[in-house]
Amino acid sequence: MKLHVLLASALLLPACAARRVSPTPEEPTTPPAVAPTPAPTVATPTGLQREVGPIGTPHPIVFQRAATDGRWVVACQAREDTNGDGALEVRFGQHGNTSGDALTPYLFLEPGAGEPLDDFLTADPTDRYLVVARGGSLRLLDTYTHIDTELAPLEAIPDSNTPGSPLPVSFSSDGKRLLLVTLTGQDKRATAFLINLENGSRQEVPHGPGVLGYAELDPEGRWAVLGVVTQDSDGDGQLSWPRTRTSLSARFCRGPIMSYGRYGREGDSPTWLLSHVDGGELAPIQGLLQVLGDSVLRQGEQGEVFVEQVSGQRTEWVPASCRANVLYVDAAREQVLVACTAQGEALELHGARIHQPLGLSAERSRRIPFAGTPPRLIPVTPASTAGGESSSQSVVDLETRTVHPVGGQVKYTQETRVLVVRNAGADDKDRRLWLVDIASGEQRELGTPTEYGLELAGNLIYVDGLLVDMSTGQLVGPVKGEVQALDTQGRVLPDHIGQGRAPLGPLQWTPVVRPQ
């Protein structure tokens, strides 16, 4: 069963997960020969790169999330000596757990002490709406209009704090639709409702017989993936949604995650279904790759890939003879990038009218994030390259259907530009960040990475200690230390975590380049 697109928001790592662990350093690789380039160019700071007042109080603070434009921040603080040891301190465990004094989440819509919350669940992809628990109810906060709307009483909301529990809310990518799961009736039956945030209308999304345990809205807001328990598979006399056995901490005010394990699950086995929010019969999710408007892209048991209409009509994209390993679904161009396992992982593009080999055998590459418009360039790792993922990669141009070697590890792509980390010599610590434009052929060194990590905010990207403006292809400037967040104004929230305990607040948005 392939749920890797619609279920990409892993149940074990919902909204409040703290900062990521630094990746393993890259293996040595030799960049291709290029013409000498001038010294890196530093972009002129914008007028928006300004400092604001302190966020929070001088007490232990654990960052949770921030808007990409810096309008709001959510962080947890311990402001009282709740364990009575005479000190204010929060210590971190390996699995996101904390000990010491109790943490309380705070919402900062402006600098200062912030507003206490009972819980913070998530924000929509546009960062306009926040879903929080406050005053005994689950609430939707519109950070544009400051309208505060009750979604449901807290007693009507399924548990989402236990590790492995899904969130009861999910948004469409444009932030206009919200799928909410509530417990209704005397038997507290879980039911999903689709809420139109533009007019406030609410409609039930039927899930059929059984116990609803999971509901997630697809990015376009047209389909819902539903997980339903219909049989008592564990024989305990009741229908129960499965729980993951894990060392991961609870979601509430989670600290940095260094490691965690999963050890199976308990409960009944779910059935996964697909429901169009405007009605129609429930469809099994077997073989689902991605929704495409009002159609779905599936992979059959023999490896064929096809588009299925609501009516049941099918249009084959990839023949079964390929035995396709689907690497990327390009919905905008109605094509898929696959590695044909029957032909030695040969890379090919397929669609209703496209069947094009790309002349390269490739392995599945680590997915890279993107902001806004889906990427045009997709990184792949040639199967013949020694060293695997961190060796010299190529990118597939989905627009021209061509392959371009880039001579390093791809960190990010936007339009025709690629950020690539290359080793300058045999020492894997001697790294350089390069900008490669596959349209113009330009290759330019931007700087020396000093950290590990990646954050996105509009056209700005923080990558391994350097801030780059992808709209101009210029280096904005180096960033000292790791960061917890980046905003579209070119400011960062520095990461001061150390010694296994939460740093003292307050937080401070800091411009990477200060105006002269």
C-alpha positions as CSV (number, residue, x, y, z in Angstrom):
1,M,0.0,0.0,0.0
2,K,1.5,3.4,-1.0
3,L,0.3,6.2,1.1
4,H,3.5,8.2,0.9
5,V,2.0,11.3,-0.6
6,L,-1.3,11.9,1.1
7,L,0.0,10.6,4.4
8,A,3.3,12.4,4.2
9,S,2.6,14.2,7.5
10,A,3.8,11.3,9.6
11,L,1.6,10.5,12.6
12,L,4.6,10.3,14.9
13,L,5.8,13.8,14.1
14,P,2.9,16.3,14.2
15,A,2.9,20.0,14.3
16,C,4.8,20.7,17.5
17,A,8.0,18.8,16.8
18,A,11.0,20.8,17.7
19,R,14.1,21.5,15.6
20,R,15.6,18.8,13.4
21,V,18.7,16.9,14.2
22,S,21.7,17.8,12.0
23,P,22.2,15.4,9.1
24,T,25.4,13.3,8.6
25,P,28.1,15.2,6.8
26,E,28.4,14.5,3.1
27,E,30.9,12.1,1.6
28,P,33.8,13.4,-0.5
29,T,32.9,14.1,-4.2
30,T,34.8,15.8,-7.0
31,P,33.1,18.7,-8.7
32,P,33.2,19.0,-12.5
33,A,35.7,21.5,-13.9
34,V,34.2,25.0,-14.2
35,A,35.6,28.4,-15.2
36,P,37.0,30.5,-12.4
37,T,34.3,32.6,-10.7
38,P,34.4,36.0,-8.9
39,A,34.1,36.3,-5.2
40,P,30.7,35.6,-3.7
41,T,28.3,38.5,-4.1
42,V,26.3,39.6,-1.0
43,A,22.8,40.9,-1.6
44,T,21.8,44.3,-0.3
45,P,19.5,44.0,2.8
46,T,15.9,45.0,2.3
47,G,14.2,47.7,4.4
48,L,12.2,45.0,6.1
49,Q,15.2,43.5,7.8
50,R,14.7,45.1,11.1
51,E,14.9,44.0,14.7
52,V,11.8,43.8,17.0
53,G,11.5,43.6,20.7
54,P,12.1,40.5,22.8
55,I,9.7,37.5,22.5
56,G,8.9,36.0,25.9
57,T,10.4,36.4,29.4
58,P,13.8,35.6,30.9
59,H,12.7,32.0,31.7
60,P,13.5,28.6,30.1
61,I,12.0,28.6,26.6
62,V,11.3,25.9,24.0
63,F,10.6,27.1,20.5
64,Q,7.7,25.4,18.7
65,R,6.7,27.2,15.5
66,A,6.7,30.6,13.8
67,A,5.0,32.2,10.8
68,T,7.2,32.5,7.7
69,D,6.7,36.2,7.7
70,G,7.4,36.5,11.4
71,R,4.0,37.7,12.4
72,W,3.6,35.2,15.2
73,V,5.6,32.8,17.3
74,V,4.6,29.9,19.5
75,A,6.9,28.8,22.2
76,C,6.7,27.0,25.6
77,Q,8.1,28.5,28.8
78,A,8.5,27.4,32.4
79,R,7.8,30.6,34.4
80,E,7.1,29.0,37.8
81,D,9.0,26.6,40.0
82,T,6.4,23.8,39.7
83,N,8.6,21.0,41.1
84,G,9.6,23.0,44.2
85,D,13.4,22.5,43.9
86,G,14.1,26.3,44.2
87,A,15.2,26.7,40.6
88,L,13.6,27.3,37.2
89,E,15.0,24.7,34.8
90,V,13.8,22.5,31.9
91,R,16.0,19.5,30.9
92,F,15.8,17.7,27.6
93,G,15.7,13.9,27.1
94,Q,16.7,12.1,23.9
95,H,13.2,11.5,22.6
96,G,11.7,15.0,22.8
97,N,10.7,14.6,26.4
98,T,11.4,17.2,29.0
99,S,11.9,17.2,32.8
100,G,12.1,19.8,35.5
101,D,9.5,22.5,35.7
102,A,6.2,22.4,33.8
103,L,6.0,24.1,30.4
104,T,3.2,26.3,29.2
105,P,2.6,27.2,25.5
106,Y,2.5,30.9,24.7
107,L,1.3,32.7,21.6
108,F,3.3,35.8,20.6
109,L,1.4,38.1,18.2
110,E,3.8,40.9,19.1
111,P,6.9,41.2,21.3
112,G,6.3,40.8,25.0
113,A,5.1,38.2,27.5
114,G,2.6,36.6,25.0
115,E,-0.8,34.9,25.6
116,P,-0.9,31.6,27.5
117,L,-2.5,28.7,25.8
118,D,-3.7,25.3,27.0
119,D,-2.2,23.7,23.8
120,F,-1.1,24.5,20.3
121,L,-2.0,22.0,17.7
122,T,-1.1,23.3,14.3
123,A,-1.2,26.2,11.7
124,D,-2.5,26.2,8.2
125,P,0.1,26.1,5.3
126,T,-0.4,29.9,4.7
127,D,0.3,30.6,8.4
128,R,-2.9,32.7,8.7
129,Y,-4.9,30.3,10.9
130,L,-3.8,28.7,14.2
131,V,-5.6,25.9,16.0
132,V,-5.2,26.1,19.7
133,A,-6.8,24.9,22.9
134,R,-7.9,27.7,25.2
135,G,-10.7,28.3,27.7
136,G,-12.0,24.8,27.6
137,S,-12.4,24.6,23.8
138,L,-10.6,24.0,20.6
139,R,-10.3,27.3,18.8
140,L,-9.4,28.7,15.4
141,L,-7.5,32.0,15.5
142,D,-7.4,34.2,12.4
143,T,-4.1,36.1,12.7
144,Y,-5.2,38.5,9.9
145,T,-8.6,39.6,11.3
146,H,-7.9,38.5,14.9
147,I,-11.3,36.7,14.9
148,D,-11.3,33.9,17.5
149,T,-13.8,31.0,16.6
150,E,-14.7,28.0,18.7
151,L,-14.4,24.8,16.7
152,A,-15.6,22.4,19.5
153,P,-15.5,21.8,23.2
154,L,-12.3,20.0,24.3
155,E,-14.3,17.0,25.6
156,A,-15.5,16.6,22.0
157,I,-12.0,16.4,20.5
158,P,-10.1,13.0,20.2
159,D,-6.8,12.7,22.0
160,S,-3.9,14.0,19.8
161,N,-1.2,14.3,22.5
162,T,-0.3,10.6,22.8
163,P,2.6,9.7,20.6
164,G,1.4,8.3,17.3
165,S,-2.0,9.9,17.6
166,P,-3.2,11.9,14.5
167,L,-4.2,15.5,14.8
168,P,-8.0,16.1,14.7
169,V,-7.5,19.0,12.2
170,S,-6.0,19.3,8.8
171,F,-6.0,22.2,6.2
172,S,-6.0,22.5,2.4
173,S,-2.9,24.1,1.1
174,D,-4.6,27.4,0.4
175,G,-5.9,27.6,4.0
176,K,-9.5,27.9,2.8
177,R,-10.8,24.5,4.0
178,L,-10.4,22.7,7.3
179,L,-11.2,19.1,8.1
180,L,-12.2,18.6,11.8
181,V,-12.8,15.4,13.7
182,T,-15.1,15.6,16.7
183,L,-16.7,13.1,19.1
184,T,-20.5,13.3,18.6
185,G,-23.5,11.7,20.2
186,Q,-23.9,9.7,23.5
187,D,-21.5,7.1,22.2
188,K,-18.8,9.7,21.4
189,R,-18.5,8.5,17.8
190,A,-15.8,10.2,15.9
191,T,-17.1,12.1,12.9
192,A,-15.3,14.3,10.3
193,F,-16.6,17.6,9.2
194,L,-15.4,19.9,6.3
195,I,-15.4,23.6,7.2
196,N,-15.3,26.3,4.6
197,L,-13.3,29.0,6.3
198,E,-14.6,31.7,3.8
199,N,-18.3,31.3,4.7
200,G,-18.2,29.2,7.9
201,S,-20.3,26.4,6.4
202,R,-19.9,22.9,7.8
203,Q,-20.7,19.5,6.3
204,E,-20.2,16.0,7.4
205,V,-17.8,13.7,5.5
206,P,-19.3,10.2,5.9
207,H,-16.9,7.4,6.7
208,G,-19.2,4.4,6.6
209,P,-19.5,1.8,9.3
210,G,-16.9,1.3,12.0
211,V,-14.8,3.6,14.2
212,L,-13.1,6.6,12.5
213,G,-9.6,7.0,13.8
214,Y,-7.9,9.1,11.2
215,A,-9.0,11.8,8.8
216,E,-6.7,14.1,6.7
217,L,-7.6,16.6,4.0
218,D,-5.6,16.4,0.8
219,P,-3.7,19.6,-0.2
220,E,-6.3,20.6,-2.8
221,G,-9.1,20.2,-0.3
222,R,-11.2,17.9,-2.5
223,W,-10.5,14.5,-0.9
224,A,-10.2,13.1,2.5
225,V,-8.1,10.1,3.5
226,L,-10.0,8.2,6.2
227,G,-8.8,5.4,8.5
228,V,-11.6,3.3,9.9
229,V,-11.7,0.2,12.2
230,T,-14.4,-2.2,11.3
231,Q,-13.2,-5.5,12.8
232,D,-12.0,-6.5,16.3
233,S,-8.7,-7.9,14.9
234,D,-7.0,-8.1,18.3
235,G,-9.9,-10.0,19.9
236,D,-10.3,-7.7,22.9
237,G,-14.1,-7.3,22.4
238,Q,-14.0,-3.7,21.2
239,L,-13.1,-1.6,18.2
240,S,-10.1,0.6,18.9
241,W,-7.8,2.7,16.8
242,P,-4.2,1.3,16.8
243,R,-1.6,2.9,19.1
244,T,2.1,3.0,18.2
245,R,4.5,1.7,20.7
246,T,7.2,4.3,20.7
247,S,9.8,6.0,22.9
248,L,8.8,9.3,21.3
249,S,7.5,11.9,23.8
250,A,4.0,13.3,23.8
251,R,3.3,16.1,21.3
252,F,2.6,18.8,24.0
253,C,5.6,21.3,24.3
254,R,7.9,18.7,22.8
255,G,11.7,19.4,23.0
256,P,14.3,18.6,20.4
257,I,14.2,15.0,19.1
258,M,17.6,13.4,19.0
259,S,16.4,9.8,18.5
260,Y,13.4,7.6,19.1
261,G,12.2,4.1,18.4
262,R,9.0,2.3,17.3
263,Y,8.2,-1.1,18.6
264,G,5.0,-2.2,16.8
265,R,1.5,-1.2,17.7
266,E,-1.5,-2.4,19.7
267,G,-5.2,-2.2,18.8
268,D,-7.1,-3.2,15.7
269,S,-6.1,-3.1,12.1
270,P,-7.6,-0.2,10.2
271,T,-9.1,0.0,6.7
272,W,-8.0,3.0,4.6
273,L,-10.6,4.7,2.5
274,L,-10.7,7.7,0.1
275,S,-13.7,10.0,0.2
276,H,-14.6,13.0,-2.1
277,V,-15.7,15.8,0.1
278,D,-18.6,16.6,-2.2
279,G,-20.1,13.1,-1.9
280,G,-20.0,9.8,-3.7
281,E,-19.0,6.3,-2.7
282,L,-16.1,5.6,-0.5
283,A,-13.2,4.1,-2.4
284,P,-10.4,1.8,-1.1
285,I,-7.0,3.5,-0.9
286,Q,-5.0,0.5,-2.1
287,G,-2.3,1.6,-4.6
288,L,-3.1,5.3,-4.1
289,L,-0.2,7.6,-5.2
290,Q,-1.8,11.0,-5.3
291,V,-5.0,12.8,-6.0
292,L,-5.2,14.7,-9.3
293,G,-8.1,17.2,-9.1
294,D,-11.3,15.0,-9.0
295,S,-9.3,12.0,-10.2
296,V,-6.8,9.8,-8.4
297,L,-3.4,8.3,-9.5
298,R,-3.0,4.6,-8.5
299,Q,-0.5,1.8,-8.9
300,G,-1.9,-1.6,-9.6
301,E,-0.8,-5.0,-8.3
302,Q,1.2,-5.7,-11.5
303,G,3.1,-2.3,-11.2
304,E,1.0,-0.4,-13.8
305,V,0.3,3.2,-13.0
306,F,-3.1,4.7,-14.0
307,V,-5.5,7.6,-13.5
308,E,-8.9,6.6,-12.2
309,Q,-11.9,8.9,-12.6
310,V,-14.7,9.1,-10.1
311,S,-16.8,7.1,-12.6
312,G,-14.2,4.3,-12.4
313,Q,-12.8,4.9,-15.9
314,R,-9.0,4.3,-16.1
315,T,-6.3,5.8,-18.2
316,E,-2.9,4.0,-18.1
317,W,0.2,6.1,-17.7
318,V,2.9,3.6,-17.0
319,P,2.7,0.0,-18.3
320,A,3.1,-3.0,-15.9
321,S,6.2,-4.1,-17.8
322,C,8.2,-1.1,-16.3
323,R,7.5,-2.3,-12.7
324,A,7.7,1.3,-11.7
325,N,9.1,2.7,-8.6
326,V,7.4,6.1,-8.6
327,L,9.8,8.8,-7.6
328,Y,7.7,11.9,-8.1
329,V,4.2,12.8,-9.3
330,D,4.2,16.0,-11.5
331,A,0.5,16.9,-11.3
332,A,0.9,20.2,-13.1
333,R,2.3,18.6,-16.2
334,E,0.4,15.3,-15.9
335,Q,3.4,13.1,-15.7
336,V,5.3,10.9,-13.3
337,L,9.0,10.3,-12.8
338,V,9.7,6.6,-12.3
339,A,12.6,4.2,-12.0
340,C,11.7,1.1,-14.0
341,T,13.0,-1.8,-11.8
342,A,12.5,-4.2,-14.7
343,Q,15.1,-2.3,-16.7
344,G,17.7,-1.8,-14.0
345,E,16.2,1.3,-12.4
346,A,16.1,3.1,-15.7
347,L,14.7,6.6,-15.2
348,E,11.7,7.5,-17.3
349,L,8.9,10.1,-17.6
350,H,5.4,8.8,-18.2
351,G,1.9,10.3,-18.6
352,A,-1.2,9.9,-20.8
353,R,0.8,11.2,-23.8
354,I,4.4,10.9,-22.5
355,H,6.6,7.8,-22.5
356,Q,10.2,9.1,-22.5
357,P,13.4,7.3,-21.3
358,L,15.9,9.7,-19.7
359,G,19.1,7.7,-20.4
360,L,20.0,7.3,-16.7
361,S,19.6,4.6,-14.1
362,A,18.9,6.2,-10.7
363,E,18.2,5.4,-7.1
364,R,15.5,7.0,-5.0
365,S,16.8,10.3,-3.7
366,R,16.0,12.0,-0.4
367,R,13.1,14.3,-0.9
368,I,13.9,18.0,-0.6
369,P,11.3,20.5,0.7
370,F,9.9,23.3,-1.5
371,A,8.0,26.5,-0.7
372,G,5.0,27.5,-2.7
373,T,5.0,26.2,-6.3
374,P,6.0,22.6,-6.7
375,P,9.6,22.2,-8.0
376,R,10.5,22.0,-11.7
377,L,13.8,20.2,-10.9
378,I,13.9,16.9,-9.1
379,P,17.2,15.5,-7.7
380,V,18.1,11.9,-8.4
381,T,21.2,9.8,-7.5
382,P,22.7,7.8,-10.4
383,A,22.6,4.2,-9.5
384,S,26.2,3.7,-10.8
385,T,27.6,6.4,-8.5
386,A,29.6,5.0,-5.6
387,G,28.7,6.4,-2.2
388,G,24.9,6.6,-2.7
389,E,22.9,9.6,-1.6
390,S,25.7,12.0,-0.7
391,S,27.6,11.4,-4.0
392,S,27.3,13.5,-7.1
393,Q,23.7,14.0,-8.0
394,S,21.7,15.0,-11.1
395,V,18.4,16.9,-11.5
396,V,15.6,16.0,-13.8
397,D,14.0,19.0,-15.5
398,L,10.3,18.2,-15.6
399,E,9.7,21.1,-18.1
400,T,12.2,20.1,-20.8
401,R,12.3,16.4,-19.8
402,T,16.1,16.4,-19.6
403,V,18.7,15.3,-17.0
404,H,21.5,17.6,-15.8
405,P,24.5,16.5,-13.6
406,V,25.2,19.1,-10.9
407,G,28.3,17.7,-9.3
408,G,27.4,17.4,-5.6
409,Q,24.5,17.0,-3.2
410,V,21.3,18.9,-4.1
411,K,20.1,20.9,-1.1
412,Y,17.3,22.9,-2.8
413,T,15.8,23.8,-6.2
414,Q,13.7,26.7,-7.4
415,E,12.7,27.2,-11.0
416,T,16.0,26.5,-12.9
417,R,18.4,27.2,-10.0
418,V,19.9,24.5,-7.8
419,L,21.8,24.9,-4.5
420,V,24.5,22.2,-4.4
421,V,27.0,21.3,-1.7
422,R,30.4,20.1,-3.1
423,N,33.5,19.1,-1.4
424,A,36.5,21.2,-2.3
425,G,39.0,18.4,-1.7
426,A,39.4,15.0,-0.1
427,D,38.4,16.3,3.4
428,D,34.6,16.1,3.8
429,K,34.8,19.1,6.1
430,D,36.0,21.3,3.3
431,R,32.6,22.0,1.8
432,R,31.3,24.7,-0.6
433,L,27.8,25.9,-1.5
434,W,27.3,26.4,-5.2
435,L,24.5,28.0,-7.2
436,V,23.9,26.2,-10.5
437,D,21.5,27.5,-13.1
438,I,20.7,24.7,-15.6
439,A,19.1,27.2,-18.1
440,S,22.0,29.6,-18.4
441,G,24.8,27.3,-17.5
442,E,25.9,29.6,-14.7
443,Q,27.9,28.0,-11.8
444,R,28.9,30.2,-8.9
445,E,30.4,29.5,-5.5
446,L,28.3,31.2,-2.8
447,G,30.2,30.4,0.4
448,T,31.5,27.9,2.9
449,P,28.9,26.0,5.0
450,T,29.6,26.1,8.7
451,E,26.5,24.4,10.1
452,Y,23.9,21.8,9.1
453,G,20.2,22.6,8.6
454,L,17.6,24.0,6.2
455,E,14.8,26.5,6.7
456,L,12.6,28.1,4.0
457,A,10.7,31.4,3.9
458,G,9.5,32.6,0.5
459,N,12.5,33.1,-1.7
460,L,14.9,33.0,1.2
461,I,16.6,29.8,2.3
462,Y,18.9,29.1,5.2
463,V,21.1,26.1,4.2
464,D,24.0,24.9,6.4
465,G,24.9,28.3,7.9
466,L,24.3,30.5,4.8
467,L,21.3,32.6,3.8
468,V,20.5,32.7,0.1
469,D,18.0,34.7,-1.9
470,M,16.8,32.3,-4.6
471,S,15.0,35.1,-6.6
472,T,18.4,36.8,-7.3
473,G,20.7,33.8,-6.8
474,Q,22.8,35.8,-4.3
475,L,24.2,35.2,-0.9
476,V,22.5,37.4,1.6
477,G,25.1,36.5,4.2
478,P,26.5,34.0,6.6
479,V,24.6,33.0,9.8
480,K,26.4,32.3,13.0
481,G,25.2,29.2,14.7
482,E,22.2,27.1,14.1
483,V,18.7,28.6,13.7
484,Q,15.3,27.6,14.8
485,A,13.3,29.7,12.2
486,L,13.7,32.0,9.3
487,D,11.2,34.6,8.0
488,T,10.7,36.4,4.7
489,Q,12.2,39.6,6.1
490,G,15.6,37.9,6.3
491,R,15.6,37.4,10.0
492,V,16.4,34.3,12.1
493,L,15.6,33.0,15.5
494,P,19.0,31.7,16.7
495,D,19.2,28.3,18.4
496,H,20.9,28.5,21.8
497,I,20.1,25.0,22.9
498,G,23.1,23.4,24.7
499,Q,24.1,21.4,27.7
500,G,20.9,19.3,27.5
501,R,18.6,22.0,28.9
502,A,16.3,24.7,27.6
503,P,17.9,28.1,27.2
504,L,16.6,31.2,28.9
505,G,14.4,33.5,27.0
506,P,13.5,35.8,25.5
507,L,13.7,34.9,21.8
508,Q,14.7,37.6,19.4
509,W,14.3,38.0,15.6
510,T,17.7,38.9,14.4
511,P,18.4,40.3,10.8
512,V,21.1,38.4,9.0
513,V,22.3,41.6,7.4
514,R,21.7,44.8,9.3
515,P,20.7,47.9,7.3
516,Q,23.5,50.6,7.1
